[in-house]
Amino acid sequence: MSKPTSLTYKTTNWADYNAALKRRGSLTIWFDPEMNWDAEPSGKRGRSRTFSDAAIQTCLTMKVLFGMALRQTTGFVESLLRLTGLDWV
């Protein structure tokens, strides 16, 4: 039995192909400056929470999206916040 011939694709427009590859690697993350990063006091006994539910959900979403460990995610989010100039850390 003979092997089927494989199809070959020729790129004819290298400028568009290169631009598409660059766009594919682009990443935009937007933090709402109005978001409350710190947890509100609960009024209950015991240690108060440090971060809001929205902050925790943001970090866990980044963790799942990029497949990182929790400590890596913490460092990643801290560096993103420093880059954006937000003093939430």
Helices and strands as residue ranges (DSSP letters): H 14-24, H 53-66, H 70-84
